[in-house]
Amino acid sequence: MSGFSPGARPDDGRPKLPGSMHANRRLSQWLAFPADGVVTLKPGKVEIGQGILTALTQIAADELDVAPARIALARTTTGESPNEGVTSGSLSIQDGGSAVRHACAATRAIFLQVISQRTGVPIERITVEDGRFLGPDGAEIGSYWSLAGAGLLKTEAPADAQPKPPAARRVAGRSIARLDLPDKVFGAARFVNDLRLPGMLHARVVRPPSRRAALRGVGEVAVPPGAQVVRDGSFLAVIAEREWEAEALATRVAARSTWEETDTLPEADALAEWLDEAGARGESTVVVERIADGGVGAAVRSVTRRFHRPYIAHASVAPSCAVARWDGDVVQIWSHTQGVYNLRDDVATTLRTTTDKVVVRHMEGAGCYGHNGADDVALEAALIARAVPGRPLRLFWTRAEELGWAPFSPAMLVEIEAEQAADGTLVGWRSRITSNGHSGRPGRDPNPTLVAASYLADPFPVKPSINPPLASGGGAQRNGVPFYRIPSMRIGLRRLLEMPVRTSALRGLGALINVWSIEAVMDELAALAGEDPLDYRLRHLDDARSRDVLERAAAMAGWRGRARREGWGMGIAAARYKNGGAWAAVVAEIEARERIFCRRLWIAGDAGEVVNPDGIANQFEGGAIHGASVALLERVTFDRRRITSDSWEGYPILRFSEVPQVAVEMIDRPELPFLGAGEASMGPTIAAIAGAIHDALRVRVRRLPFTPESIAEATA
């Protein structure tokens, strides 16, 4: 869930509305009351495994006073749903949930007012039970559905709508079963990968053998009846009646295709050096700079360190998939994109048509937090389906395509110099972050960012990915500013303008290396000061909520009473995601054997109001497990022309047998605003594992992943 805040926000003098509602102000964009007694909720945020549909249902049920079972969620579709931008950045509840709460509170107030006017019953004497409005004697005097035809939702939400106080909520704040899980558990056709439409054809893309290869020719190939080969410049694909036929035909076409190749990738073994050199040619900015105004002790000790992380893949469980169908000059696309409107814009630009000719319908996909291949496969399906108008066409990527051609999270360098006074107090901090941009999502540039667009006969340029501004959470600079009390600080960013490997958002963005590097240096500074890592952090924290999560995680893990065991270690780390989102503190316990295994994680979180306790615990736990996988195993490998980690053997992820035991405790603050949970625990988990490795082996690793090789390198 990584990226910008949703939707364009109008600045036209109208009152500010909460979250995504500011850019989608009409109540009819969010709600409808069909005559059958169902409440239709129309979110612009989509389900990507984070449980958003369940949480939004709880919020709406509370504010409308209806049973959750009455609420039907409309599939997010361009032209029909509010434009909430991209489901990313841990903003689904923060922006989408606050919008739904306001829309439902406003709707309830409007219906109460109209029913009061029509019946003469004062508003304060009307109660609402499961959508029915009752008078003082308990008799029904109206319902949402009795007024469904009155056009009451065809208005902008008033800015002064008042949601219920926390004490009046009956559904939000307690765990209810996830609405999306039964279909997934019992194998119903919920994913776009499972979609089958009448008359559906199947396609495969014939990929270039390497990055930026140009197609020079295709030899003669025997094409089965009903099948065809589609070519547009260097974009090459096949269509067949059955999926296995498409697969076989693609193999034959690939064998008879001629490509012109060049070396375009850096030397893998010198990636850190290449990043440094390319950074010097890149775009330099100052993220934060402040100078102490006196009263600060002189620096007597300093620590200078450099940290490196490789390219990281999304490694989605199911490869990306899309279905497209042309009806006249309009194309419909079924996609597991995280931003239906953004995808629509890039598809329209690539097809050189208008956005009203592209309809994107969201369907869930199996596993993604960030910009994987979902948008790419959607454009490719639309391009191929032009050859068979009127028939739906399904394009399913292979595992090699998903691991080799989807955008990657950028490789990065972080260099830090920190200074201490004689009493161990932090007095100065300088860091420099080097990275490609972390946002190559569609819809944010005049040129499309999808992979096929650059291979067409009339191609679009491949531009370097951008970094979201720090006000929106940042990209490479996300969490690059320590949240500790430091009088003097300078944080610099070098954005690479060369992009040999296409980069974009992965869960956490730059926070993965920034939290780790900051917390690793804090561990070293604590050691220099002769203090426990927990105590050293606490004395440099002014924010009470930061202190609360650290102390809670430490208590959960028994940090202060921990005993040493040979080959075992514990580490602690904390961060506030994006320095403005949820707080997370993690204690990790590792065992050092032939390689490092993370055995236990204790997590304390603070995300403001908790809508679904079980759901938010799932998010913190899932982020931590993802973080453990990145910390210990994940790394994209490549030669000078191609990605070589295009299989599970080449790109291993954490196995079920290796998943640590995880305990999560949330500090619920129902009186405070929502904060996103999906990405908060990942960075602190990586940092805590690094600290635990040092506790066990007395080695401070400086390169992800924490493999035997990177540990050996740290001891050299």
C-alpha positions in Angstrom: 0.0 0.0 0.0 2.8 2.8 -1.1 2.6 6.2 -2.9 0.8 9.6 -3.1 -2.4 10.6 -1.3 -5.5 9.9 -3.3 -7.1 12.0 -6.0 -6.7 15.6 -6.9 -7.9 17.8 -4.1 -9.7 20.9 -5.3 -8.6 24.2 -3.8 -11.5 26.4 -4.9 -12.5 27.9 -1.6 -15.1 25.2 -0.7 -14.9 23.9 2.9 -12.4 21.1 3.5 -14.0 17.6 3.7 -12.3 14.6 5.3 -9.9 12.4 3.3 -10.9 11.4 -0.2 -14.3 13.1 0.1 -12.7 16.5 -0.5 -12.2 15.5 -4.2 -15.5 13.4 -4.4 -18.0 15.6 -2.6 -21.4 14.3 -3.7 -23.1 11.8 -1.4 -24.4 9.8 -4.4 -20.8 9.0 -5.4 -20.5 7.0 -2.1 -23.9 5.6 -1.3 -27.2 4.2 -2.8 -30.2 2.6 -1.3 -31.7 0.1 -3.7 -35.4 -0.8 -3.1 -34.5 -4.3 -1.9 -33.3 -3.0 1.5 -29.6 -3.1 0.6 -27.1 -0.3 1.3 -24.7 0.0 -1.6 -21.4 1.4 -0.5 -19.2 2.6 -3.4 -15.5 2.9 -2.3 -12.7 4.1 -4.5 -10.2 2.1 -2.5 -9.7 -1.5 -3.5 -9.1 -4.8 -1.7 -5.5 -6.0 -2.0 -5.6 -8.3 1.0 -5.6 -5.6 3.6 -9.2 -6.1 4.7 -10.3 -2.7 3.6 -13.8 -3.9 2.5 -14.5 -5.2 5.9 -13.3 -2.1 7.7 -15.3 0.3 5.5 -18.4 -1.9 6.0 -17.9 -1.5 9.8 -17.5 2.3 9.5 -20.6 2.6 7.3 -22.8 0.3 9.4 -22.0 2.3 12.6 -22.7 5.7 11.1 -25.9 4.6 9.2 -27.2 2.4 12.0 -27.6 -0.6 9.8 -26.5 -4.2 10.2 -23.2 -4.9 8.4 -24.9 -7.7 6.5 -27.1 -5.1 4.7 -24.1 -3.4 3.1 -23.1 -4.5 -0.4 -19.8 -3.1 -1.7 -19.8 -2.0 -5.3 -16.8 -3.1 -7.4 -14.5 -0.1 -8.0 -15.0 1.0 -11.6 -14.0 4.1 -13.6 -16.9 6.4 -14.2 -19.0 4.8 -11.4 -16.8 5.0 -8.3 -15.3 8.0 -6.5 -11.8 8.7 -7.7 -9.7 8.0 -4.6 -6.4 7.7 -6.5 -4.3 4.7 -5.8 -4.8 2.3 -2.9 -1.4 2.8 -1.5 0.7 4.6 1.2 -1.3 3.0 4.1 -4.0 5.6 3.3 -7.0 3.3 2.8 -8.6 3.9 6.2 -6.9 7.2 6.8 -8.4 8.8 3.6 -11.0 6.3 2.4 -12.3 5.4 5.9 -12.6 9.0 7.0 -14.5 9.9 3.7 -16.9 7.0 4.2 -17.5 8.0 7.8 -18.3 11.5 6.9 -20.5 10.5 3.9 -22.6 8.2 6.1 -22.9 10.6 8.9 -24.0 13.3 6.5 -26.5 10.9 4.9 -28.0 9.9 8.3 -28.4 13.5 9.3 -30.1 14.5 6.0 -32.6 11.5 6.2 -33.3 12.3 9.8 -34.1 15.9 9.0 -36.4 15.1 6.1 -38.3 12.4 8.1 -38.6 14.9 11.0 -40.0 17.5 8.6 -42.5 15.1 7.0 -43.7 13.5 10.3 -43.4 16.4 12.7 -41.4 14.2 15.1 -38.4 16.1 16.5 -35.1 14.8 15.4 -34.0 14.1 18.9 -36.9 11.8 19.5 -36.2 9.7 16.4 -34.1 6.5 16.7 -32.6 4.5 13.9 -32.6 0.7 14.0 -31.2 -1.3 11.1 -32.1 1.4 8.6 -35.6 2.0 9.9 -36.5 5.3 11.6 -38.7 4.9 14.7 -40.8 7.4 16.5 -41.1 7.8 20.3 -43.6 5.0 20.4 -41.4 2.6 18.5 -43.5 2.7 15.3 -41.7 3.0 12.0 -42.0 6.4 10.5 -39.7 5.9 7.5 -36.5 4.2 6.3 -33.6 4.9 4.0 -35.3 2.9 1.3 -38.7 4.7 1.7 -36.9 7.9 0.7 -34.5 6.3 -1.9 -36.3 8.0 -4.8 -36.3 11.5 -3.2 -32.9 12.4 -4.6 -31.5 13.2 -1.1 -28.0 12.0 -2.1 -27.7 14.3 -5.1 -25.9 16.9 -3.0 -22.5 17.7 -1.7 -21.8 16.6 1.8 -22.0 19.4 4.3 -18.7 20.1 6.0 -20.3 20.2 9.5 -21.6 16.6 9.4 -20.9 15.1 12.8 -19.9 11.4 13.0 -20.8 9.5 16.2 -18.6 9.9 19.2 -16.4 6.8 20.0 -18.7 5.7 22.9 -21.7 5.4 20.5 -20.0 3.1 18.0 -21.2 -0.5 18.1 -19.5 -2.1 15.1 -16.3 -0.2 14.5 -13.8 -1.1 17.2 -14.5 -4.8 17.4 -13.3 -7.7 15.3 -15.7 -9.1 12.7 -14.9 -11.8 10.2 -13.3 -10.6 7.0 -15.8 -10.4 4.1 -13.4 -11.4 1.4 -11.9 -14.5 3.0 -14.6 -17.1 2.6 -14.4 -17.0 -1.2 -10.6 -17.3 -1.0 -10.6 -20.1 1.5 -13.2 -22.2 -0.3 -11.8 -21.5 -3.8 -14.6 -19.4 -5.3 -13.8 -17.5 -8.4 -13.0 -14.2 -6.7 -9.6 -13.3 -8.3 -9.2 -11.8 -11.8 -7.1 -14.9 -12.6 -10.3 -17.0 -12.2 -12.5 -14.8 -14.5 -14.0 -16.7 -17.4 -16.3 -14.9 -19.8 -18.3 -16.4 -22.7 -16.2 -16.8 -25.9 -13.0 -15.8 -24.1 -9.7 -16.1 -25.9 -6.2 -16.5 -24.4 -3.0 -14.6 -25.1 0.7 -14.7 -24.3 3.3 -12.0 -24.8 6.6 -13.0 -26.5 9.1 -11.1 -24.4 12.4 -9.7 -25.6 15.4 -11.7 -24.5 16.8 -8.7 -22.6 16.1 -5.2 -21.6 15.7 -2.7 -24.5 16.1 -5.4 -27.1 14.6 -4.4 -30.5 12.6 -6.9 -32.6 14.1 -7.2 -36.1 12.0 -10.0 -37.6 9.7 -13.0 -37.0 10.1 -16.1 -39.1 7.4 -18.3 -40.5 5.4 -20.1 -37.8 2.6 -22.6 -38.2 -0.5 -20.9 -36.7 -3.4 -23.2 -35.5 -6.9 -22.4 -36.7 -8.4 -19.5 -34.7 -5.0 -18.4 -33.5 -3.0 -15.4 -34.7 0.3 -13.5 -34.1 0.0 -9.8 -33.1 2.9 -7.4 -33.6 3.3 -3.6 -33.0 6.9 -2.6 -33.3 8.8 -4.7 -30.7 5.6 -5.7 -28.9 4.9 -9.3 -29.9 2.1 -11.5 -28.7 -0.1 -14.5 -29.7 -3.8 -15.3 -29.4 -5.4 -18.7 -29.3 -8.7 -20.4 -28.4 -7.2 -22.3 -25.5 -4.5 -21.3 -23.0 -2.2 -24.2 -23.7 -2.3 -23.4 -27.4 -1.3 -19.8 -26.7 1.6 -21.0 -24.6 2.8 -23.4 -27.2 2.4 -20.9 -30.0 4.4 -18.2 -28.0 7.2 -20.7 -27.6 7.4 -21.4 -31.3 7.2 -17.6 -32.2 10.0 -16.8 -29.7 12.3 -19.5 -31.3 11.8 -17.8 -34.7 12.2 -14.2 -33.6 15.3 -12.2 -34.2 16.3 -9.4 -31.7 19.0 -6.8 -31.5 20.5 -6.7 -28.0 22.8 -4.4 -26.1 24.3 -4.4 -22.6 22.1 -2.0 -20.5 22.5 -3.1 -16.9 25.3 -2.3 -14.5 27.7 -4.9 -13.2 25.8 -6.7 -10.5 28.9 -7.2 -8.2 29.6 -3.5 -8.3 26.0 -2.2 -7.8 26.8 -0.1 -4.8 29.7 1.6 -6.6 27.4 2.2 -9.7 24.8 3.8 -7.5 27.4 6.1 -6.0 28.7 7.1 -9.5 25.2 7.5 -11.0 24.1 9.5 -7.9 26.9 12.0 -8.6 25.4 12.5 -12.0 21.8 12.7 -10.7 19.5 15.3 -9.1 20.5 16.5 -5.7 18.2 18.0 -3.2 18.2 18.9 0.5 15.4 17.1 2.4 15.8 18.7 5.8 18.4 21.0 7.2 18.6 22.6 10.6 21.3 24.0 12.8 21.4 24.0 16.6 20.7 27.4 18.1 23.1 27.0 21.1 23.0 25.1 24.3 24.2 21.9 22.7 27.2 20.0 23.9 30.3 19.7 21.7 30.6 16.5 19.6 33.4 14.3 21.0 32.5 11.0 19.1 31.1 10.2 15.7 30.0 7.2 13.7 30.1 7.1 9.9 28.4 4.3 8.1 27.2 3.3 4.7 24.2 0.9 4.1 23.2 -0.8 0.8 20.1 -2.6 -0.3 19.6 -4.4 -3.7 16.7 -4.3 -6.1 13.7 -6.1 -4.5 10.9 -7.8 -6.4 7.2 -7.8 -5.4 7.2 -11.6 -5.9 3.4 -11.7 -5.9 2.0 -15.2 -5.2 0.0 -15.3 -8.4 1.4 -13.7 -11.5 -0.4 -10.7 -12.9 -3.5 -11.2 -15.0 -6.1 -9.1 -16.9 -9.1 -9.6 -19.2 -9.9 -7.0 -21.9 -12.7 -6.7 -24.5 -13.2 -4.2 -27.3 -16.8 -3.2 -28.0 -16.6 -0.8 -30.9 -14.2 1.9 -29.9 -14.5 1.3 -26.2 -12.3 -1.2 -24.3 -13.3 -2.7 -21.0 -10.5 -4.0 -18.8 -10.8 -6.3 -15.7 -7.7 -5.7 -13.6 -6.3 -6.1 -10.1 -4.7 -2.6 -10.4 -4.4 -0.5 -7.3 -5.7 2.6 -9.1 -8.4 2.2 -11.7 -8.4 5.8 -12.8 -4.6 6.0 -13.0 -4.5 2.9 -15.1 -7.4 4.2 -17.3 -5.4 7.4 -18.0 -2.2 5.6 -19.1 -4.1 3.1 -21.3 -6.0 5.9 -23.0 -2.7 7.7 -23.6 -1.0 4.6 -25.0 -4.0 3.8 -27.3 -4.2 7.5 -28.3 -7.8 7.7 -27.4 -9.9 9.5 -24.8 -10.5 8.3 -21.2 -14.2 7.8 -21.9 -13.2 5.0 -24.3 -11.5 3.1 -21.5 -13.4 1.4 -18.7 -11.4 -0.3 -15.9 -13.2 -2.7 -13.5 -11.3 -3.8 -10.4 -11.1 -7.5 -9.5 -8.9 -8.8 -6.7 -5.5 -10.4 -7.4 -3.6 -12.8 -5.3 -1.0 -10.9 -3.4 0.5 -7.4 -4.0 1.5 -4.5 -1.8 2.9 -2.0 -4.3 3.3 -1.6 -8.0 3.7 -5.0 -9.5 2.8 -6.2 -13.0 -1.0 -5.6 -12.7 -1.1 -2.4 -14.7 1.4 -3.7 -17.3 -0.6 -6.8 -18.0 -3.8 -4.7 -18.3 -2.4 -2.5 -21.0 -1.0 -5.5 -22.9 -4.4 -7.3 -22.8 -6.0 -4.2 -24.2 -3.4 -3.9 -27.0 -3.8 -7.6 -28.0 -7.6 -7.6 -27.7 -7.8 -5.0 -30.5 -7.1 -7.8 -32.9 -10.3 -9.7 -31.9 -13.0 -7.0 -31.3 -16.1 -8.2 -29.5 -14.4 -11.1 -27.8 -12.9 -11.1 -24.3 -9.2 -11.9 -24.1 -7.4 -13.1 -21.0 -3.7 -12.5 -20.6 -1.9 -14.3 -17.8 1.8 -13.6 -17.1 4.2 -16.4 -16.3 6.2 -16.6 -13.2 9.3 -15.6 -15.1 7.5 -12.5 -16.4 6.3 -11.5 -13.0 9.7 -11.8 -11.4 11.6 -10.5 -14.4 9.5 -7.7 -16.0 7.3 -6.1 -13.3 8.8 -2.9 -11.7 11.3 -3.4 -8.9 11.9 -1.6 -5.7 15.0 0.5 -6.3 18.5 -0.4 -5.1 19.7 2.2 -2.6 22.6 3.6 -0.7 22.4 5.5 2.6 25.4 7.2 4.2 25.1 8.5 7.7 27.4 10.5 10.0 26.2 10.9 13.6 27.8 12.8 16.4 27.6 12.5 20.2 28.5 14.7 23.1 30.6 13.5 26.0 27.5 12.3 27.9 26.3 10.3 24.9 23.6 12.8 23.8 23.0 13.0 20.1 24.1 16.5 18.8 24.4 16.1 15.0 23.2 14.0 12.1 24.1 14.1 8.4 22.9 11.6 5.9 22.8 11.2 2.1 20.3 8.9 0.4 21.0 7.7 -3.2 18.2 6.0 -5.2 16.1 5.9 -8.3 12.6 7.3 -7.8 10.1 5.0 -6.1 7.0 5.9 -8.1 6.6 4.7 -11.7 2.8 4.2 -11.3 0.5 5.1 -14.2 -1.4 8.3 -14.4 1.3 10.6 -12.9 3.2 11.7 -16.0 2.1 12.9 -19.5 3.8 9.7 -20.9 2.6 6.2 -19.9 4.9 4.3 -17.6 3.7 0.8 -18.6 6.3 -1.5 -20.1 4.6 -2.2 -23.4 4.3 1.5 -24.3 8.0 1.7 -24.9 8.1 -1.3 -27.3 5.4 -0.1 -29.8 6.2 1.0 -33.3 5.4 4.5 -32.2 6.9 4.2 -28.8 6.7 6.4 -25.7 9.9 7.3 -23.8 11.0 5.5 -20.7 11.5 8.2 -18.1 13.1 7.9 -14.7 10.7 7.2 -11.9 9.8 10.1 -9.6 9.9 10.5 -5.8 6.7 11.6 -4.1 7.3 14.8 -2.1 8.1 14.5 1.6 4.7 16.1 2.4 3.1 13.1 0.8 5.3 10.7 2.6 8.3 10.7 0.3 9.8 7.9 -1.8 13.5 7.3 -1.4 13.5 9.8 1.4 10.6 8.2 3.3 11.5 7.9 6.9 14.9 9.3 6.1 14.5 12.0 8.8 15.2 10.5 12.3 12.3 11.0 14.7 14.7 11.4 17.6 15.7 14.7 19.2 18.7 15.9 17.3 19.7 19.6 17.4 21.6 19.7 14.1 20.6 17.8 11.0 21.1 17.7 7.3 19.4 15.0 5.1 20.3 15.0 1.4 18.8 13.0 -1.5 20.4 12.1 -4.8 17.8 10.8 -7.3 19.2 8.8 -10.1 18.3 10.1 -13.6 19.5 6.8 -15.1 17.1 3.8 -14.7 18.6 0.6 -16.1 15.9 -1.4 -14.3 12.4 0.0 -14.1 11.6 1.0 -10.5 8.5 1.8 -8.6 6.7 1.4 -5.3 7.0 -1.6 -3.1 5.5 -1.8 0.5 7.4 0.7 2.6 9.4 2.4 -0.2 12.6 4.0 1.1 11.5 3.4 4.7 13.0 -0.1 4.5 16.6 1.0 4.3 16.1 4.4 6.1 14.6 2.9 9.3 17.2 0.1 9.3 20.1 2.5 8.8 18.9 5.0 11.4 18.2 2.3 14.0 21.5 0.6 13.3 23.4 3.8 14.0 21.3 4.4 17.1 22.4 0.9 18.3 26.1 1.9 17.8 25.6 5.2 19.5 24.0 3.4 22.5 27.0 1.1 22.7 29.4 4.1 22.6 27.5 5.7 25.4 27.5 2.5 27.4 23.7 2.4 27.4 21.0 -0.2 26.7 19.6 0.3 23.1 16.1 0.8 24.6 17.2 3.4 27.2 19.2 5.3 24.6 16.3 5.6 22.3 13.9 6.6 25.1 16.1 9.5 26.2 16.1 10.9 22.7 12.4 10.7 22.2 10.0 13.6 23.1 6.9 12.1 21.5 4.9 10.1 24.1 3.3 7.8 21.5 6.8 6.8 20.3 7.9 6.0 23.8 4.7 4.1 24.4 5.2 1.6 21.6 8.8 1.1 22.4 8.1 0.4 26.1 5.1 -1.9 25.2 7.2 -4.0 22.7 10.0 -4.2 25.2 7.6 -5.4 27.9 6.0 -8.0 25.6 9.4 -9.5 24.8 10.9 -9.3 28.3 13.6 -7.1 27.0 15.0 -5.9 30.3 15.2 -9.4 31.8 16.5 -11.1 28.7 19.2 -13.7 29.1 22.0 -14.4 26.6 22.1 -17.7 24.7 24.9 -18.7 22.4 23.8 -18.3 18.8 20.7 -16.4 19.7 20.1 -12.6 19.8 17.5 -9.9 20.3 17.2 -6.5 18.7 14.8 -3.6 19.1 13.7 -0.9 16.7 10.9 1.6 16.2 9.7 4.2 13.7 6.6 6.3 12.9 5.8 5.4 9.3 6.3 8.4 7.0 7.0 10.3 10.2 3.3 11.1 10.2 1.5 7.7 10.1 1.3 4.8 12.5 3.9 4.0 15.1 5.5 0.6 15.3 8.1 -0.9 17.6 9.5 -4.4 17.1 11.6 -6.7 19.1 13.1 -9.6 17.0 14.7 -12.8 18.2 17.0 -14.6 15.8 18.9 -17.9 15.7 22.2 -18.0 13.9 22.8 -21.4 12.3 24.0 -22.1 8.7 22.1 -18.9 8.0 20.0 -16.5 10.1 16.5 -17.5 11.1 14.1 -15.1 12.7 12.3 -17.1 15.4 10.1 -14.5 17.2 8.7 -11.0 16.7 7.0 -8.9 19.3 5.2 -5.8 17.8 3.5 -2.9 19.5 1.6 -0.5 17.3 -0.4 2.7 17.5 -2.6 3.5 14.5 -5.0 5.8 16.2 -8.6 4.5 16.2 -8.7 0.8 15.5 -11.7 -0.2 13.3 -11.1 -4.0 13.3 -8.6 -5.2 15.9 -8.1 -8.6 14.2 -7.7 -6.9 10.8 -5.1 -4.4 12.0 -3.1 -7.0 13.9 -3.1 -9.0 10.6 -1.6 -5.9 8.9 1.2 -5.4 11.4 1.9 -9.1 11.4 1.9 -9.4 7.6 4.2 -6.4 7.3 6.6 -7.9 9.8 6.7 -11.3 8.0 7.3 -9.5 4.7 10.1 -7.5 6.4 11.7 -10.7 7.7 11.7 -12.1 4.2 13.3 -9.0 2.7 15.9 -8.9 5.5 17.0 -12.5 5.2 16.5 -13.6 1.6 15.3 -11.3 -1.1 17.6 -9.9 -3.8 17.1 -9.4 -7.5 20.0 -10.8 -9.5 21.0 -9.9 -13.1 23.7 -9.9 -15.7 24.5 -7.1 -18.1 21.3 -7.7 -20.2 18.6 -9.6 -18.2 17.1 -10.4 -14.8 18.3 -13.8 -13.8 16.2 -14.2 -10.6 13.1 -15.0 -12.5 12.0 -18.2 -10.6 11.4 -19.1 -7.0 14.8 -20.8 -7.0 16.4 -17.6 -8.1 14.3 -15.4 -6.0 13.5 -17.2 -2.7 11.1 -15.8 -0.2 10.3 -16.8 3.3 8.7 -20.3 3.5 5.9 -21.1 5.8 8.3 -23.3 7.9 10.5 -20.3 8.4 7.8 -17.8 9.5 8.5 -16.5 13.0 6.0 -16.5 15.8 4.5 -13.1 15.9 2.7 -11.3 18.8 1.0 -8.0 18.2 -0.5 -5.6 20.7 -2.2 -2.4 19.5 -2.6 0.8 21.6 -6.1 1.7 20.6 -6.9 5.4 20.7 -10.6 5.6 19.5 -10.7 9.3 20.1 -7.9 10.0 17.6 -7.9 9.9 13.7 -7.2 6.7 11.7 -3.7 6.0 10.7 -2.7 3.4 8.1 -1.3 0.1 9.3 -0.2 -1.9 6.3 3.4 -0.7 6.0 4.3 0.5 9.5 6.0 -2.6 10.9 8.2 -3.6 7.9 11.1 -1.2 8.4 11.4 -1.7 12.2 11.3 -5.5 11.7 14.3 -5.3 9.3 16.1 -3.0 11.8 15.3 -5.2 14.8 16.7 -8.3 13.0 19.9 -6.5 12.2 20.2 -5.6 15.9 19.6 -9.1 16.9 22.3 -10.4 14.5 24.8 -8.1 16.3 23.5 -9.3 19.7 24.2 -12.9 18.6 27.3 -12.6 16.5 28.8 -9.2 17.4 28.7 -8.3 13.7 26.9 -5.2 12.3 25.7 -6.0 8.8 25.6 -3.1 6.2 24.1 -4.8 3.2 20.7 -6.4 2.6 19.8 -9.2 2.6 21.5 -10.5 5.8 22.9 -13.6 4.2 26.1 -15.5 5.3 27.9 -13.6 2.5 26.8 -10.1 3.8 27.7 -11.2 7.4 31.1 -12.4 6.2 31.6 -9.1 4.4 30.9 -7.2 7.6 33.5 -9.0 9.5 36.2 -8.4 6.9 
